[in-house]
Amino acid sequence: MASTLERIQKVTAELLGVPAAKAIESAKFVEDLGAESTQSIELVVSLEEEFGIEMDEAGALGVKTVGDAVKFIDAALAKK
């Protein structure tokens, strides 16, 4: 099974149209990967579906980088 990072890279690449290799842990979704506000919402929904979790609004707003998303999702999965 793919790692959390690999799965986030796949979802990000598909939604934002960037190479998965560009979605490194330090990459910022908006500044580095070009996510616009509507795409940010779509990204949250896509990640929720990919991992079978729900991201609360406050938590989702704190996710600025791919690495933040990995930490957030791993923590959410650990609570399941």
TIVEX-922754 format. One record per atom (N, C-alpha, C): residue number from 1; x, y, z; atom name. Coordinates in Angstrom, 1 decimal, decimal comma. Layout:
N
(NUM; (X; Y; Z); "CA")
...
END
This chain:
80
(1; (0,8; -1,2; 0,0); "N")
(1; (0,0; 0,0; 0,0); "CA")
(1; (0,9; 1,3; 0,0); "C")
(2; (0,4; 2,3; -0,7); "N")
(2; (1,2; 3,5; -0,8); "CA")
(2; (1,2; 4,2; 0,5); "C")
(3; (2,3; 5,0; 0,8); "N")
(3; (2,4; 5,8; 2,0); "CA")
(3; (1,4; 7,0; 2,0); "C")
(4; (1,2; 7,6; 3,1); "N")
(4; (0,3; 8,8; 3,2); "CA")
(4; (0,8; 9,8; 2,2); "C")
(5; (2,2; 10,1; 2,2); "N")
(5; (2,7; 11,1; 1,3); "CA")
(5; (2,5; 10,7; -0,1); "C")
(6; (2,7; 9,5; -0,5); "N")
(6; (2,5; 9,1; -1,9); "CA")
(6; (1,0; 9,3; -2,3); "C")
(7; (0,1; 9,0; -1,4); "N")
(7; (-1,3; 9,1; -1,8); "CA")
(7; (-1,7; 10,6; -1,9); "C")
(8; (-1,1; 11,5; -1,0); "N")
(8; (-1,4; 12,9; -1,1); "CA")
(8; (-0,8; 13,4; -2,4); "C")
(9; (0,4; 13,0; -2,7); "N")
(9; (1,0; 13,4; -4,0); "CA")
(9; (0,1; 13,1; -5,2); "C")
(10; (-0,4; 11,9; -5,2); "N")
(10; (-1,3; 11,5; -6,3); "CA")
(10; (-2,5; 12,3; -6,4); "C")
(11; (-3,2; 12,6; -5,3); "N")
(11; (-4,4; 13,4; -5,3); "CA")
(11; (-4,1; 14,8; -5,7); "C")
(12; (-3,0; 15,3; -5,2); "N")
(12; (-2,6; 16,7; -5,5); "CA")
(12; (-2,3; 16,9; -7,0); "C")
(13; (-1,5; 15,9; -7,5); "N")
(13; (-1,1; 16,0; -8,9); "CA")
(13; (-2,4; 15,9; -9,8); "C")
(14; (-3,3; 15,0; -9,5); "N")
(14; (-4,5; 14,9; -10,3); "CA")
(14; (-5,4; 16,2; -10,2); "C")
(15; (-5,5; 16,8; -9,1); "N")
(15; (-6,4; 17,9; -8,9); "CA")
(15; (-5,8; 19,2; -9,4); "C")
(16; (-4,5; 19,4; -9,1); "N")
(16; (-3,8; 20,7; -9,5); "CA")
(16; (-3,1; 20,6; -10,8); "C")
(17; (-3,0; 19,4; -11,4); "N")
(17; (-2,3; 19,3; -12,7); "CA")
(17; (-0,8; 19,6; -12,6); "C")
(18; (-0,2; 19,2; -11,5); "N")
(18; (1,3; 19,3; -11,3); "CA")
(18; (1,9; 17,9; -11,2); "C")
(19; (3,2; 17,8; -11,5); "N")
(19; (3,8; 16,5; -11,4); "CA")
(19; (3,8; 16,1; -9,9); "C")
(20; (3,5; 14,8; -9,6); "N")
(20; (3,5; 14,3; -8,3); "CA")
(20; (4,8; 14,6; -7,6); "C")
(21; (5,9; 14,5; -8,3); "N")
(21; (7,3; 14,7; -7,7); "CA")
(21; (7,4; 16,1; -7,2); "C")
(22; (6,6; 17,0; -7,7); "N")
(22; (6,7; 18,4; -7,3); "CA")
(22; (6,1; 18,6; -5,9); "C")
(23; (5,2; 17,7; -5,5); "N")
(23; (4,4; 17,8; -4,3); "CA")
(23; (5,3; 17,2; -3,1); "C")
(24; (6,5; 17,8; -2,9); "N")
(24; (7,3; 17,3; -1,8); "CA")
(24; (6,8; 17,9; -0,5); "C")
(25; (7,3; 17,3; 0,6); "N")
(25; (6,7; 17,7; 1,9); "CA")
(25; (6,8; 19,2; 2,2); "C")
(26; (7,8; 19,9; 1,8); "N")
(26; (7,9; 21,3; 2,1); "CA")
(26; (7,1; 22,2; 1,1); "C")
(27; (6,5; 21,6; 0,1); "N")
(27; (5,8; 22,4; -0,9); "CA")
(27; (4,5; 22,9; -0,3); "C")
(28; (4,3; 24,2; -0,6); "N")
(28; (3,1; 24,9; -0,1); "CA")
(28; (2,0; 24,8; -1,2); "C")
(29; (0,8; 24,4; -0,8); "N")
(29; (-0,3; 24,1; -1,8); "CA")
(29; (-0,5; 25,4; -2,6); "C")
(30; (-0,6; 26,5; -2,0); "N")
(30; (-1,0; 27,8; -2,8); "CA")
(30; (0,3; 28,3; -3,5); "C")
(31; (1,3; 28,7; -2,7); "N")
(31; (2,5; 29,4; -3,3); "CA")
(31; (3,3; 28,5; -4,2); "C")
(32; (3,5; 27,2; -3,9); "N")
(32; (4,4; 26,4; -4,7); "CA")
(32; (3,6; 25,6; -5,8); "C")
(33; (2,4; 25,1; -5,4); "N")
(33; (1,7; 24,2; -6,3); "CA")
(33; (0,5; 24,9; -7,0); "C")
(34; (0,3; 26,2; -6,8); "N")
(34; (-0,7; 27,0; -7,5); "CA")
(34; (-2,1; 26,7; -7,2); "C")
(35; (-2,4; 26,2; -6,0); "N")
(35; (-3,8; 26,0; -5,7); "CA")
(35; (-4,6; 27,3; -5,5); "C")
(36; (-5,7; 27,4; -6,1); "N")
(36; (-6,6; 28,6; -5,9); "CA")
(36; (-7,6; 28,2; -4,8); "C")
(37; (-8,3; 29,2; -4,4); "N")
(37; (-9,2; 29,0; -3,2); "CA")
(37; (-10,2; 27,8; -3,5); "C")
(38; (-10,8; 27,8; -4,6); "N")
(38; (-11,8; 26,7; -4,9); "CA")
(38; (-11,1; 25,4; -5,0); "C")
(39; (-9,9; 25,4; -5,5); "N")
(39; (-9,1; 24,1; -5,6); "CA")
(39; (-8,7; 23,6; -4,2); "C")
(40; (-8,4; 24,6; -3,3); "N")
(40; (-8,1; 24,2; -1,9); "CA")
(40; (-9,3; 23,4; -1,3); "C")
(41; (-10,5; 23,9; -1,5); "N")
(41; (-11,7; 23,2; -1,0); "CA")
(41; (-11,8; 21,8; -1,6); "C")
(42; (-11,6; 21,8; -2,9); "N")
(42; (-11,7; 20,5; -3,7); "CA")
(42; (-10,6; 19,5; -3,2); "C")
(43; (-9,4; 20,1; -2,8); "N")
(43; (-8,4; 19,2; -2,4); "CA")
(43; (-8,7; 18,6; -1,0); "C")
(44; (-9,3; 19,4; -0,1); "N")
(44; (-9,7; 18,9; 1,2); "CA")
(44; (-10,7; 17,8; 1,0); "C")
(45; (-11,7; 18,0; 0,1); "N")
(45; (-12,7; 17,0; -0,1); "CA")
(45; (-12,1; 15,7; -0,7); "C")
(46; (-11,2; 15,9; -1,6); "N")
(46; (-10,5; 14,7; -2,3); "CA")
(46; (-9,7; 13,9; -1,3); "C")
(47; (-9,0; 14,6; -0,4); "N")
(47; (-8,2; 14,0; 0,6); "CA")
(47; (-9,1; 13,2; 1,6); "C")
(48; (-10,2; 13,9; 2,0); "N")
(48; (-11,2; 13,2; 2,9); "CA")
(48; (-11,7; 11,9; 2,3); "C")
(49; (-12,0; 11,9; 1,0); "N")
(49; (-12,5; 10,7; 0,3); "CA")
(49; (-11,3; 9,7; 0,2); "C")
(50; (-10,1; 10,1; -0,2); "N")
(50; (-9,0; 9,2; -0,3); "CA")
(50; (-8,7; 8,4; 0,9); "C")
(51; (-8,8; 9,1; 2,1); "N")
(51; (-8,4; 8,5; 3,3); "CA")
(51; (-9,6; 8,1; 4,2); "C")
(52; (-10,8; 8,4; 3,8); "N")
(52; (-12,0; 8,1; 4,6); "CA")
(52; (-12,0; 8,8; 6,0); "C")
(53; (-11,7; 10,1; 5,9); "N")
(53; (-11,7; 10,9; 7,2); "CA")
(53; (-12,5; 12,1; 6,9); "C")
(54; (-12,7; 12,9; 8,0); "N")
(54; (-13,3; 14,2; 7,9); "CA")
(54; (-12,4; 15,2; 8,5); "C")
(55; (-12,1; 16,2; 7,7); "N")
(55; (-11,2; 17,3; 8,2); "CA")
(55; (-12,0; 18,5; 8,7); "C")
(56; (-11,9; 18,8; 10,0); "N")
(56; (-12,7; 19,9; 10,5); "CA")
(56; (-12,1; 21,2; 9,9); "C")
(57; (-12,9; 22,2; 9,8); "N")
(57; (-12,5; 23,5; 9,1); "CA")
(57; (-11,3; 24,1; 9,7); "C")
(58; (-11,2; 24,2; 11,0); "N")
(58; (-10,0; 24,8; 11,6); "CA")
(58; (-8,7; 24,0; 11,3); "C")
(59; (-8,9; 22,7; 11,4); "N")
(59; (-7,7; 21,8; 11,1); "CA")
(59; (-7,3; 21,9; 9,6); "C")
(60; (-8,3; 22,0; 8,7); "N")
(60; (-8,0; 22,1; 7,3); "CA")
(60; (-7,3; 23,4; 7,0); "C")
(61; (-7,7; 24,5; 7,7); "N")
(61; (-7,1; 25,8; 7,4); "CA")
(61; (-5,6; 25,8; 7,9); "C")
(62; (-5,3; 25,0; 8,8); "N")
(62; (-3,9; 24,9; 9,3); "CA")
(62; (-2,9; 24,1; 8,3); "C")
(63; (-3,5; 23,5; 7,4); "N")
(63; (-2,7; 22,6; 6,5); "CA")
(63; (-2,3; 23,5; 5,3); "C")
(64; (-1,0; 23,9; 5,3); "N")
(64; (-0,4; 24,8; 4,3); "CA")
(64; (0,5; 24,1; 3,3); "C")
(65; (1,2; 23,0; 3,8); "N")
(65; (2,1; 22,3; 3,0); "CA")
(65; (1,7; 20,9; 2,9); "C")
(66; (2,4; 20,2; 2,0); "N")
(66; (2,2; 18,7; 1,8); "CA")
(66; (2,5; 18,0; 3,1); "C")
(67; (3,6; 18,4; 3,8); "N")
(67; (4,0; 17,8; 5,0); "CA")
(67; (3,0; 18,0; 6,1); "C")
(68; (2,3; 19,2; 6,2); "N")
(68; (1,3; 19,5; 7,1); "CA")
(68; (0,1; 18,5; 6,9); "C")
(69; (-0,2; 18,3; 5,6); "N")
(69; (-1,3; 17,3; 5,3); "CA")
(69; (-0,9; 15,9; 5,7); "C")
(70; (0,3; 15,5; 5,6); "N")
(70; (0,7; 14,2; 6,0); "CA")
(70; (0,5; 14,0; 7,5); "C")
(71; (1,0; 15,0; 8,3); "N")
(71; (0,9; 15,0; 9,7); "CA")
(71; (-0,6; 15,0; 10,2); "C")
(72; (-1,4; 15,8; 9,5); "N")
(72; (-2,8; 15,9; 9,9); "CA")
(72; (-3,5; 14,6; 9,6); "C")
(73; (-3,3; 14,1; 8,4); "N")
(73; (-4,0; 12,9; 8,0); "CA")
(73; (-3,5; 11,7; 8,9); "C")
(74; (-2,2; 11,6; 9,1); "N")
(74; (-1,7; 10,5; 9,9); "CA")
(74; (-2,3; 10,5; 11,3); "C")
(75; (-2,5; 11,7; 11,9); "N")
(75; (-3,1; 11,9; 13,2); "CA")
(75; (-4,6; 11,5; 13,2); "C")
(76; (-5,3; 11,9; 12,1); "N")
(76; (-6,7; 11,6; 12,0); "CA")
(76; (-6,9; 10,0; 11,9); "C")
(77; (-6,0; 9,4; 11,1); "N")
(77; (-6,1; 8,0; 10,9); "CA")
(77; (-5,8; 7,2; 12,2); "C")
(78; (-4,9; 7,8; 13,0); "N")
(78; (-4,5; 7,1; 14,3); "CA")
(78; (-5,7; 7,1; 15,3); "C")
(79; (-6,6; 8,1; 15,1); "N")
(79; (-7,7; 8,2; 16,0); "CA")
(79; (-8,9; 7,3; 15,6); "C")
(80; (-8,8; 6,8; 14,3); "N")
(80; (-9,9; 5,9; 13,8); "CA")
(80; (-10,0; 4,6; 14,6); "C")
END
